[in-house]
Amino acid sequence: MNQTRRSRPTLVVTVLALLFLFVPLGIVILFSFHATNSLTPPFEGFSFDWYREVLNDPAIRSGVSTSLRIATLTAVSTLIFGTAAAYGVSRTRGRAGGAYSALFLLPMAMPGLILGIALLSFFSSQSISLSTMTVVIAHSVFVAPVFFIIARTALDRIDERQLEAAADLGAAPGYRFRKIILPQVLPVLLAGAAMAFVISFDEFVVTFFVIGNESTLPLVIFSRLRRTIDPSINAISSLLLFVNLAFWLVALIYAIRLEARRRRDLAGQKEG
Amino acid sequence: MRSGSRLAAAAILLARKKDEHVSTQLAIENLTHRFGNNEVLTDVNLNVKRGEFLTFLGPSGCGKTTTLRAIAGFLAPTEGRILLDGQDITGLAPHRRPVNMVFQQSTLFPHLDVGQNIAFGLQIKKLSKAEIAESVEEVLHLVKLEGFERRRSTELSGGQRQRVNLARAIVNRPEVLLLDEPLSALDLKIRLDMEVELRRLHRELGATFVYVTHDQREALALSDRIAVFNDGRIEQLDTAERLYREPNSQFAASFVGDANVFAIDVVSADGDAVITSDGLRLPVKSTGEVSGPHWLVVRPEDVRFDVGQQSVEATIMDAAFRGASITYRADCAALDSSVKAEIPDNLTASTIGAQVGVSWDAQRARLLPRGDS
């Protein structure tokens, strides 16, 4: 491998871009540990006070628990319905398959704002009272395309001939799904559900329209921002960041290991 | 397999041989299949005898694989019936048919190891763990892969993988084993070894094998009978030897084995030779009145170079050394064709450019009617 030579201007631009991305993040994290309630330099002392305050705040605690509940339900419903949709489409040949695929991906092209308004008017026209359930429904619609793409990719990788072989050995359709397809795609489906969880957990716009009396964590943060600005916001943001980061890190390592195994399998197959 | 069960298998085989004339196991009746407007099978009729090794041979797109997939149930034929032991299975889903298939490409389940792959069909039949373990061990012994239970398919060579595919199919004791070009993805050396293995397995199991290949050499080496497919029809169904010696059509003659096929116009015949419109006298057995356009088929190994009354003049254009023999290609102006001849190496070598007389025994040539096209 020959190394690409970088010119000095490129290096400068790269460093500036990285600073632009990470300095604000660094400042947010730094001032979450601030001893006073100032959000701007100079840094006047270190403390865990804001974290203590945030973790003891009943509004935030209830926001976290609401968000966790909604994200979990969204992940589960996405896993079930998204898998069914992706499986159905992956087994539909020809033009119909493409059309269904486009339909399932369409919500991705829709701004959250429009989706929120559309769902709100739908719920009120059907006299469905707003609650965490309507948020779960809205989030499921919102994350469906992402999950659909992930699930399709995994399902399409399964060789049709494997299913023929299973049928030939006496496996009925349901048995084929359980014993041949599911074991091979389950890790990817779970990763997709995890992604649905993360997206749902910090979704704001759609939630804002369709939630009832309760508040999710992003909504709590938002209303708090309107009242006061102090490092407690930084503490919440940092906590979210750490949790998200951990989540992504685990998912990333998992995805890399899956990909490595798939490559090895493919290499093995080619050799034969 | 232990010698006891081998004997038993041989006994069953012998018993089956006795009533061969009545024992049609698999019958294909008037099978026609169309993909859209494209007719890929036209009125195929076929009887497979119990315990025989029958091969569908033909070029790609001739309908051989389509027929096999219809037997397995992966394809619902447009018209016709498929009968197994007299029962109509045409409408039966693949997982309800007592047949098993080995595919061209390995279809081992990547998330299961060798033992689990082989056990797949037995588990569906709800056999006990002990029975399954015993069957898996026995079949691994049969395909000479003892001790491979815990291997992943990625840890096997191509040849080993096809053995496992074979084991996974035969462990279910299928009424009919279907093989769709199972060796075509393998290297030549492994392919030849696998042919020997397949013949042995067929003998030891005594099961009916239906085999698809485009390789005529493979078909001749393996089969009891061969069905030559061409353009969605069966051209000829015969034993390997009869197919080679007595082809019924120009297609069968040129597709199975090497053949010189001369287009000739017969004016008259005297039983041992025919006279062509060009005045040539060509040795071939014939009965009754023969005249008009014909194909004359002569195998290269039956062609001799010598000087005699019935020989045709030719010029040698090419010679290729084959070890035991030399393959010559000679231009024959009188027949308006080149002649391929396989002459044993111990005969005097002819040089390129030499004039020779080409001849053959009348019994070794075959005369086939020819359309005007």
Interface residues (C-beta under 8 A of the other chain):
Chain A: D159 R161 Q162 E164 A165 A166 A167 D168 L169 G170 A171 A172 Y175 K179 I180 P183 Q184 R264 D265 A267 G268 Q269 E271 G272
Chain B: A72 G73 F74 A93 P94 H95 R96 V99 N100 M101 F103 Q105 S106 T107 F109 P110 H111 F120 G121 I124 K125 R152 S153 T154 E155 L156 S157 G158 G159 R161 R168 A169 N172 A185
